[in-house]
Amino acid sequence: MKFSTKDIKQIELKGLKQESVTKQIELFKTGIPFTNISEAATINNGITALSDERIKAFVKVFETEKDNKSLLKFVPASGAATRMFKFLFQFVNEYNADEQSLNSYINKNKIKELSLFMVGMEKFPFYNQVLELLKSRGIDFEALPNQEKVWLFAKTMLDESELNFGNQPKGLLPFHKYKKNHVSTAFEEHLYEAALYASSKGLAKLHFTISEAHKDKFTEEFKKIQKDVEENTGVTFDISFSYQQQSTDTIAVTLKNKPFKEADGSILFRPSGHGALLKNLNALDSDIIFVKNIDNVVVYKYKEEISKYKKVLAGILLQLQSQIFNYLHTLNTKDITDATFKTIENFLSSDLSIKISDEYKKYTNHYKIEYLQEKLNRPIRICGMVKNEGEPGGGPFWVKDEKSNQSLQIVESAQINLDDHKQANLLKNATHFNPVDLVCGVKNYKGEKFDLENYVDHNAAFITQKTKNGKDLKALELPGLWNGSMADWITIFVEVPIITFNPVKTVNDLLKAPHQIKE
């Protein structure tokens, strides 16, 4: 691929290299191989179930050790909330009360979400905010016909000259309304939650990845709530932010795999998905890192239950890590008995769900030590998994690589060949779903931080088709942060209850019980 002088200058200004951009174009040409799932991970076959006794034991491990560890909560929170309001944008742009009734519009367009929105309108945390804005403009909301109420309410929420919710960061939208008319954001809820499990010695550290354009808004929100949250929790908060780096953007191409050019002749580069955040995660230095999405929060009533399972996952991490570190120190002695080999092999198979290669039996002791060291000396992640209730997205699977080695992976549906009947059935019949509930250990047995860039499966990227200014293009997403970006980590799947998974993908999710306060 030959780039013009102007192209090269643009590539370099983004912090990219010509070589990496050329490789991206080659990926578009060759295509990215589908992930080969061999079976779904299930209870006792890749997923650990928790008994009451084990829950108590792991919580105790965490509570005993946490003050000796540095803790951090990592919250991907980039981007605006536009997708939350997709059906409302359609409604505001299309509906005309003079031409049809609201019910006929809903039935004709099959927008069931609008019916739920209409029925639950008064329960939304921003209901009073909308009404006060309308009142300040001299509008008597209660006197309006019902269908005008719904349209005007939605328009006030979304209009760029009014509340402009669709262009606000999701983390700063009104999420929960408490008594005494306090309305909290997801950002605030993450602070309260972190105080319960991600704090040590009275300090909680949180790191949010955000759009740079939203930095001032997040900073202002923290200033506004800091005093109350710290007084209510008895915890001091250390909040930091980072942005998706331009150097992680990927080139867009035409359907003929040529660089897609803008009207001014420049190459179109696009943000490459949450896999780009591996650089942000890699820059952090803590013993235990909790990872949770910005929209997966609950009202305070449920926080103790949520906290308990975070402590369980962290307790499992600490217990396994302790054993891993001990075995690595043992392997360093190089003088290993057959019994010790057997003990470590059994630990890999039974505790870490690592399937040992058939070739391993043929190795000399020297190569066996190297093999075991390589398997043990890696970052580790403990991943909560909930029972599959039909949510779209990824799940836990056993995956077979090109050498027929099997490992546990979180796999997105986009990575699976749905035209392959067997692969499609494995996905369809999976018992568990990935709620993005991770606890990570990113340091080795010597206390040194792993370079997380060394544990990525670059073949786990995605190619998607998009449009720009009415023209079709192909876009490349980097391996997802908890998918291909963590492919070569030690991976442990643990079943956690559905109460731990409460995302707000559409505005109507705010009407569900974990987001509502009962009077």
C-alpha positions as CSV (number, residue, x, y, z in Angstrom):
1,M,0.0,0.0,0.0
2,K,1.5,3.3,-1.1
3,F,0.5,6.4,0.9
4,S,0.8,10.0,-0.3
5,T,2.9,12.5,1.6
6,K,-0.3,14.0,3.0
7,D,-1.5,10.5,4.1
8,I,1.8,9.8,5.9
9,K,1.7,13.1,7.7
10,Q,-1.9,12.3,8.9
11,I,-0.9,8.8,10.0
12,E,2.0,10.1,12.0
13,L,0.0,12.9,13.6
14,K,-2.4,10.3,15.0
15,G,0.6,8.5,16.6
16,L,0.2,5.6,14.2
17,K,2.8,3.8,12.0
18,Q,2.5,3.2,8.3
19,E,3.3,-0.5,8.9
20,S,0.4,-1.0,11.4
21,V,-2.1,0.8,9.1
22,T,-0.9,-1.4,6.1
23,K,-1.5,-4.4,8.3
24,Q,-5.0,-3.2,9.1
25,I,-5.8,-2.9,5.4
26,E,-4.4,-6.4,4.8
27,L,-6.9,-7.7,7.5
28,F,-9.7,-6.2,5.5
29,K,-8.5,-8.1,2.4
30,T,-7.9,-11.4,4.0
31,G,-10.8,-11.3,6.5
32,I,-10.6,-12.2,10.1
33,P,-11.1,-15.9,11.0
34,F,-14.1,-16.8,13.1
35,T,-13.5,-18.0,16.6
36,N,-13.8,-21.8,16.8
37,I,-15.9,-22.6,19.9
38,S,-15.7,-26.3,20.8
39,E,-18.4,-26.1,23.6
40,A,-20.1,-23.7,25.9
41,A,-18.6,-23.4,29.4
42,T,-21.1,-24.7,31.9
43,I,-21.2,-25.4,35.7
44,N,-18.4,-27.8,36.6
45,N,-17.1,-27.5,33.0
46,G,-15.3,-24.2,33.0
47,I,-17.7,-22.4,35.4
48,T,-17.4,-22.6,39.2
49,A,-20.6,-22.6,41.2
50,L,-20.7,-21.0,44.7
51,S,-22.0,-22.5,47.9
52,D,-22.9,-20.4,50.9
53,E,-19.8,-21.8,52.7
54,R,-17.5,-20.9,49.8
55,I,-19.0,-17.4,49.6
56,K,-18.2,-16.8,53.2
57,A,-14.7,-18.2,52.9
58,F,-13.8,-16.1,49.9
59,V,-15.2,-12.9,51.4
60,K,-13.1,-13.6,54.5
61,V,-9.9,-14.1,52.3
62,F,-10.6,-10.7,50.7
63,E,-11.4,-8.9,53.9
64,T,-8.2,-10.3,55.5
65,E,-5.9,-9.3,52.7
66,K,-7.4,-6.1,51.2
67,D,-5.5,-3.7,53.4
68,N,-2.2,-5.2,52.2
69,K,-3.1,-4.6,48.6
70,S,-3.7,-1.6,46.4
71,L,-7.2,-1.6,45.0
72,L,-8.7,0.2,42.0
73,K,-12.0,0.2,40.2
74,F,-11.8,0.6,36.4
75,V,-14.9,1.9,34.7
76,P,-15.2,2.2,30.9
77,A,-17.5,5.2,30.5
78,S,-16.6,6.6,27.0
79,G,-19.1,8.1,24.7
80,A,-22.6,9.7,24.6
81,A,-25.9,8.1,25.6
82,T,-27.5,8.3,22.1
83,R,-28.4,4.6,21.8
84,M,-30.3,4.8,25.1
85,F,-32.9,6.9,23.4
86,K,-33.0,5.4,19.9
87,F,-36.8,4.7,19.8
88,L,-37.5,8.1,21.3
89,F,-35.5,10.0,18.6
90,Q,-37.5,8.1,16.0
91,F,-40.8,9.0,17.8
92,V,-39.9,12.7,18.1
93,N,-38.9,13.0,14.5
94,E,-41.8,11.1,13.0
95,Y,-44.9,11.5,15.1
96,N,-47.6,14.1,14.2
97,A,-50.5,14.3,16.7
98,D,-52.7,16.0,14.0
99,E,-52.4,13.0,11.7
100,Q,-52.8,10.0,14.0
101,S,-53.4,8.9,17.5
102,L,-50.5,7.7,19.7
103,N,-51.8,4.2,19.8
104,S,-52.1,3.9,16.1
105,Y,-48.6,5.2,15.7
106,I,-47.2,2.6,18.2
107,N,-49.1,-0.2,16.5
108,K,-48.2,0.8,13.0
109,N,-44.5,1.2,13.8
110,K,-44.4,-1.7,16.3
111,I,-42.6,0.3,18.9
112,K,-43.5,-1.6,22.1
113,E,-40.8,0.4,24.0
114,L,-42.8,3.6,23.5
115,S,-45.9,2.0,25.3
116,L,-43.7,1.1,28.3
117,F,-42.1,4.6,28.3
118,M,-45.5,6.2,28.2
119,V,-46.9,4.1,31.1
120,G,-43.8,4.6,33.3
121,M,-43.1,8.2,32.5
122,E,-43.7,9.5,36.0
123,K,-41.2,6.9,37.5
124,F,-38.3,8.2,35.5
125,P,-35.7,10.0,37.7
126,F,-35.8,13.1,35.4
127,Y,-39.6,13.4,35.3
128,N,-39.6,16.5,37.6
129,Q,-36.7,18.0,35.8
130,V,-38.6,17.9,32.5
131,L,-41.8,19.3,34.1
132,E,-39.9,22.2,35.8
133,L,-38.3,23.1,32.5
134,L,-41.7,23.1,30.7
135,K,-43.2,25.1,33.6
136,S,-40.5,27.8,33.3
137,R,-41.5,28.2,29.7
138,G,-45.2,28.8,30.6
139,I,-46.4,25.3,29.5
140,D,-49.2,23.7,31.5
141,F,-48.1,20.1,31.0
142,E,-51.0,18.5,32.9
143,A,-53.6,20.3,30.8
144,L,-52.2,18.8,27.5
145,P,-53.9,15.8,25.8
146,N,-52.0,12.6,26.6
147,Q,-50.4,12.1,23.2
148,E,-49.1,15.6,23.2
149,K,-47.7,15.1,26.7
150,V,-45.6,12.1,25.7
151,W,-44.3,13.7,22.5
152,L,-43.4,17.0,24.3
153,F,-41.8,15.2,27.2
154,A,-39.6,13.2,24.9
155,K,-38.7,16.2,22.8
156,T,-37.7,18.2,25.9
157,M,-35.4,15.3,27.0
158,L,-33.7,15.1,23.7
159,D,-33.8,18.5,22.0
160,E,-30.2,20.0,21.7
161,S,-31.6,23.3,22.9
162,E,-33.2,21.8,26.0
163,L,-31.9,18.8,28.1
164,N,-30.0,17.2,25.2
165,F,-29.8,13.8,27.0
166,G,-28.8,12.0,23.8
167,N,-25.6,13.9,23.6
168,Q,-24.7,13.7,27.3
169,P,-22.3,11.1,28.7
170,K,-24.3,8.1,30.0
171,G,-22.5,8.3,33.3
172,L,-23.8,11.7,34.0
173,L,-27.5,11.2,33.1
174,P,-30.1,11.1,36.0
175,F,-30.3,7.4,36.8
176,H,-32.0,7.0,40.3
177,K,-34.4,9.2,42.2
178,Y,-34.1,8.8,46.0
179,K,-36.4,10.2,48.7
180,K,-35.8,13.9,49.5
181,N,-35.7,14.4,45.8
182,H,-32.1,13.5,45.4
183,V,-31.3,12.3,41.9
184,S,-28.1,10.4,41.4
185,T,-26.1,9.6,38.3
186,A,-24.4,6.3,37.4
187,F,-21.1,8.0,38.1
188,E,-22.2,8.8,41.7
189,E,-23.5,5.2,42.2
190,H,-20.1,3.8,41.2
191,L,-18.5,5.9,44.0
192,Y,-20.9,4.5,46.7
193,E,-20.4,1.0,45.4
194,A,-16.6,1.4,45.4
195,A,-16.7,2.4,49.0
196,L,-18.1,-1.0,49.9
197,Y,-15.6,-3.2,48.2
198,A,-12.9,-1.2,46.3
199,S,-11.7,0.8,49.3
200,S,-8.8,0.1,51.6
201,K,-7.7,2.1,54.7
202,G,-10.5,4.7,54.1
203,L,-9.4,5.4,50.5
204,A,-11.2,4.3,47.2
205,K,-9.5,4.8,43.9
206,L,-11.6,4.9,40.7
207,H,-10.5,5.3,37.1
208,F,-13.0,6.3,34.4
209,T,-12.2,6.2,30.7
210,I,-14.2,9.0,29.2
211,S,-14.4,11.2,26.0
212,E,-12.0,14.1,26.4
213,A,-14.9,16.4,25.5
214,H,-16.7,15.3,28.7
215,K,-13.8,15.8,31.2
216,D,-15.0,19.1,32.6
217,K,-18.5,17.7,33.1
218,F,-17.3,14.8,35.1
219,T,-14.9,17.0,37.1
220,E,-17.8,19.4,38.0
221,E,-20.1,16.5,39.0
222,F,-17.4,15.1,41.3
223,K,-17.0,18.5,42.9
224,K,-20.7,18.7,43.4
225,I,-21.2,15.3,45.1
226,Q,-17.8,14.7,46.7
227,K,-18.5,16.2,50.2
228,D,-21.8,14.3,50.6
229,V,-20.5,11.0,49.3
230,E,-17.4,11.1,51.5
231,E,-19.4,12.0,54.6
232,N,-22.0,9.3,53.9
233,T,-19.4,6.6,53.3
234,G,-16.5,7.6,55.6
235,V,-14.3,7.0,52.6
236,T,-12.0,9.5,50.7
237,F,-12.1,9.2,46.9
238,D,-9.2,9.4,44.4
239,I,-10.7,9.8,41.0
240,S,-8.7,9.8,37.8
241,F,-9.7,9.9,34.1
242,S,-8.2,8.9,30.8
243,Y,-9.3,9.0,27.2
244,Q,-9.3,6.6,24.3
245,Q,-6.0,7.4,22.6
246,Q,-6.0,8.5,18.9
247,S,-3.2,6.0,18.3
248,T,-5.7,3.2,18.8
249,D,-8.0,4.5,16.0
250,T,-8.2,2.2,12.9
251,I,-8.4,3.0,9.3
252,A,-11.8,2.7,7.5
253,V,-11.8,1.3,3.9
254,T,-14.2,1.2,1.0
255,L,-16.0,-2.1,0.1
256,K,-13.1,-2.6,-2.3
257,N,-10.6,-2.4,0.6
258,K,-9.1,1.0,-0.4
259,P,-8.6,3.7,2.2
260,F,-11.9,5.6,2.7
261,K,-11.3,9.3,1.9
262,E,-13.2,12.2,3.4
263,A,-14.4,15.1,1.2
264,D,-11.2,17.0,1.9
265,G,-9.1,14.1,0.8
266,S,-8.0,12.9,4.3
267,I,-8.2,9.3,5.3
268,L,-11.1,8.3,7.6
269,F,-9.9,6.8,10.9
270,R,-12.5,5.6,13.5
271,P,-12.4,4.7,17.2
272,S,-11.7,1.0,17.4
273,G,-14.1,-0.1,20.1
274,H,-13.5,-0.9,23.8
275,G,-10.5,-3.0,22.9
276,A,-8.6,0.3,22.5
277,L,-8.9,0.7,26.3
278,L,-6.3,-2.0,26.9
279,K,-3.8,0.8,26.7
280,N,-5.6,2.7,29.4
281,L,-5.8,-0.4,31.6
282,N,-2.2,-1.2,31.0
283,A,-1.1,2.2,32.3
284,L,-2.6,1.5,35.7
285,D,-0.6,0.0,38.6
286,S,-2.7,-1.7,41.3
287,D,-2.7,-5.2,42.8
288,I,-6.4,-5.8,42.3
289,I,-8.4,-4.0,39.6
290,F,-12.2,-4.3,39.5
291,V,-13.7,-3.8,36.0
292,K,-17.4,-2.8,35.6
293,N,-19.3,-0.9,32.9
294,I,-20.6,2.6,33.7
295,D,-24.3,1.7,33.2
296,N,-24.3,-1.4,35.4
297,V,-25.3,0.1,38.8
298,V,-28.2,-0.3,41.2
299,V,-30.0,1.8,43.8
300,Y,-28.5,1.7,47.3
301,K,-30.9,-1.0,48.6
302,Y,-29.1,-3.6,46.5
303,K,-25.5,-2.5,46.9
304,E,-24.6,-4.8,49.8
305,E,-25.5,-7.8,47.7
306,I,-23.6,-6.5,44.8
307,S,-20.6,-5.8,47.0
308,K,-20.6,-9.3,48.5
309,Y,-20.1,-10.9,45.1
310,K,-17.3,-8.5,44.2
311,K,-15.5,-9.5,47.4
312,V,-16.1,-13.1,46.5
313,L,-14.4,-12.7,43.1
314,A,-11.5,-10.8,44.6
315,G,-11.1,-13.5,47.3
316,I,-10.9,-16.2,44.6
317,L,-8.3,-14.1,42.8
318,L,-6.2,-13.6,46.0
319,Q,-6.4,-17.3,46.9
320,L,-5.5,-18.6,43.4
321,Q,-2.8,-15.9,43.0
322,S,-1.1,-17.0,46.3
323,Q,-0.9,-20.6,45.1
324,I,0.3,-19.5,41.6
325,F,3.1,-17.4,43.1
326,N,4.2,-20.2,45.4
327,Y,4.4,-22.7,42.5
328,L,6.3,-20.2,40.4
329,H,8.9,-19.7,43.2
330,T,9.1,-23.6,43.5
331,L,9.6,-23.9,39.7
332,N,12.4,-21.4,39.9
333,T,14.4,-23.8,42.0
334,K,14.7,-26.1,38.9
335,D,14.9,-29.2,41.3
336,I,11.4,-30.5,41.0
337,T,10.3,-34.0,42.1
338,D,7.7,-36.1,40.1
339,A,5.3,-35.5,43.0
340,T,5.7,-31.7,42.7
341,F,5.2,-31.9,39.0
342,K,2.0,-33.9,39.5
343,T,0.7,-31.4,42.2
344,I,1.2,-28.4,39.9
345,E,-0.3,-30.2,36.9
346,N,-3.4,-31.0,38.9
347,F,-3.6,-27.4,40.0
348,L,-3.6,-26.2,36.4
349,S,-6.3,-28.7,35.4
350,S,-8.6,-28.6,38.4
351,D,-8.2,-25.0,39.8
352,L,-7.3,-23.0,36.7
353,S,-9.3,-24.9,34.0
354,I,-6.1,-25.1,31.9
355,K,-6.1,-28.1,29.5
356,I,-2.5,-29.3,29.3
357,S,-1.1,-30.1,25.9
358,D,-0.8,-33.8,24.8
359,E,2.8,-33.0,23.9
360,Y,3.6,-32.1,27.5
361,K,4.0,-35.8,28.5
362,K,6.9,-36.1,26.0
363,Y,8.8,-33.2,27.4
364,T,12.0,-33.5,29.5
365,N,11.8,-32.0,33.0
366,H,13.5,-28.8,31.8
367,Y,10.8,-28.2,29.1
368,K,8.1,-29.2,31.5
369,I,9.3,-26.5,33.9
370,E,9.3,-23.9,31.1
371,Y,5.8,-25.0,30.0
372,L,4.4,-24.7,33.6
373,Q,6.1,-21.4,34.1
374,E,4.6,-20.0,30.9
375,K,1.1,-21.2,31.9
376,L,1.3,-19.8,35.4
377,N,3.2,-16.5,34.9
378,R,0.4,-14.5,33.2
379,P,-2.2,-11.9,34.2
380,I,-5.3,-13.5,35.8
381,R,-8.9,-12.5,35.6
382,I,-11.9,-13.8,37.6
383,C,-15.0,-13.3,35.6
384,G,-18.5,-13.3,37.1
385,M,-21.0,-15.0,34.8
386,V,-24.8,-14.9,35.0
387,K,-27.4,-17.3,33.7
388,N,-28.4,-16.6,30.1
389,E,-31.8,-14.8,30.0
390,G,-31.6,-13.9,26.3
391,E,-29.4,-10.8,26.5
392,P,-27.5,-10.1,23.3
393,G,-23.7,-10.2,23.6
394,G,-20.9,-12.5,24.7
395,G,-20.6,-15.5,26.8
396,P,-18.2,-18.1,28.3
397,F,-16.9,-20.8,25.9
398,W,-14.2,-23.3,25.4
399,V,-12.3,-22.2,22.3
400,K,-10.0,-24.3,20.1
401,D,-7.1,-22.6,18.4
402,E,-5.4,-23.5,15.1
403,K,-3.2,-26.0,17.0
404,S,-6.3,-27.6,18.6
405,N,-5.3,-26.2,22.1
406,Q,-8.4,-25.4,24.1
407,S,-8.9,-22.5,26.5
408,L,-11.6,-20.6,28.3
409,Q,-12.6,-17.4,26.5
410,I,-15.4,-14.7,26.5
411,V,-16.7,-14.7,23.0
412,E,-19.0,-12.2,21.3
413,S,-21.7,-13.4,18.9
414,A,-20.0,-11.4,16.1
415,Q,-16.9,-13.6,16.4
416,I,-18.9,-16.8,15.7
417,N,-19.8,-18.1,12.2
418,L,-23.6,-18.2,12.5
419,D,-23.8,-19.8,9.1
420,D,-22.2,-22.9,10.6
421,H,-25.1,-24.8,12.1
422,K,-23.0,-26.5,14.8
423,Q,-21.4,-23.2,15.9
424,A,-24.7,-21.4,15.9
425,N,-26.3,-24.1,18.1
426,L,-23.5,-23.9,20.6
427,L,-24.1,-20.2,20.9
428,K,-27.9,-20.6,21.1
429,N,-27.7,-23.2,23.8
430,A,-25.1,-21.5,26.0
431,T,-26.2,-21.5,29.6
432,H,-24.4,-18.3,30.8
433,F,-23.8,-14.7,29.7
434,N,-21.0,-12.2,30.2
435,P,-22.1,-9.2,32.3
436,V,-18.6,-7.6,32.3
437,D,-17.9,-8.3,35.9
438,L,-14.1,-8.8,36.3
439,V,-11.5,-8.7,39.0
440,C,-8.0,-8.6,37.5
441,G,-4.5,-9.4,38.8
442,V,-1.9,-7.7,36.6
443,K,1.3,-8.2,38.5
444,N,3.6,-11.2,38.5
445,Y,5.0,-13.2,41.4
446,K,7.9,-10.7,41.8
447,G,5.5,-7.8,42.1
448,E,6.2,-6.5,38.6
449,K,3.4,-5.4,36.4
450,F,2.7,-7.4,33.3
451,D,2.8,-5.7,29.9
452,L,-0.8,-6.5,29.0
453,E,-0.1,-5.9,25.3
454,N,1.7,-9.3,25.2
455,Y,-1.4,-11.3,26.0
456,V,-3.7,-10.2,23.1
457,D,-5.2,-12.4,20.4
458,H,-4.9,-10.1,17.4
459,N,-7.1,-12.4,15.3
460,A,-10.0,-11.7,17.6
461,A,-10.7,-8.3,16.0
462,F,-14.0,-7.5,14.3
463,I,-14.9,-6.1,10.8
464,T,-18.2,-4.3,10.6
465,Q,-20.0,-2.5,7.8
466,K,-20.9,1.2,8.4
467,T,-21.9,4.3,6.4
468,K,-20.4,7.8,6.3
469,N,-22.2,10.6,4.4
470,G,-24.3,8.0,2.7
471,K,-21.4,5.9,1.5
472,D,-20.7,2.3,2.6
473,L,-17.5,1.5,4.4
474,K,-15.8,-1.2,6.4
475,A,-14.6,-0.5,9.9
476,L,-12.2,-2.5,12.1
477,E,-12.6,-2.9,15.9
478,L,-9.7,-4.1,17.9
479,P,-10.0,-7.3,20.0
480,G,-12.5,-6.4,22.7
481,L,-11.1,-5.5,26.1
482,W,-12.6,-8.6,27.8
483,N,-12.6,-10.7,24.7
484,G,-9.5,-11.0,22.5
485,S,-7.5,-8.4,24.5
486,M,-7.4,-10.7,27.4
487,A,-7.3,-14.0,25.4
488,D,-4.0,-15.2,26.9
489,W,-4.8,-14.4,30.5
490,I,-5.5,-17.1,33.1
491,T,-9.3,-17.1,33.0
492,I,-11.6,-18.2,35.8
493,F,-15.4,-18.2,35.3
494,V,-17.6,-18.0,38.4
495,E,-21.4,-18.1,38.5
496,V,-22.9,-15.0,40.1
497,P,-26.6,-14.1,40.6
498,I,-28.5,-12.1,38.0
499,I,-28.9,-9.2,40.6
500,T,-25.3,-8.3,39.8
501,F,-26.2,-7.5,36.2
502,N,-28.4,-4.4,35.8
503,P,-27.3,-2.5,32.6
504,V,-29.2,0.5,31.2
505,K,-29.1,-0.1,27.5
506,T,-32.3,1.7,26.8
507,V,-34.0,4.4,28.9
508,N,-36.8,1.9,29.8
509,D,-34.3,-0.2,31.8
510,L,-34.5,2.6,34.4
511,L,-38.0,1.4,35.2
512,K,-36.7,-2.0,36.4
513,A,-36.7,-2.8,40.2
514,P,-32.9,-2.4,40.7
515,H,-33.2,1.2,39.5
516,Q,-36.3,2.2,41.4
517,I,-36.9,3.3,45.0
518,K,-40.2,2.1,46.5
519,E,-41.9,4.8,48.5
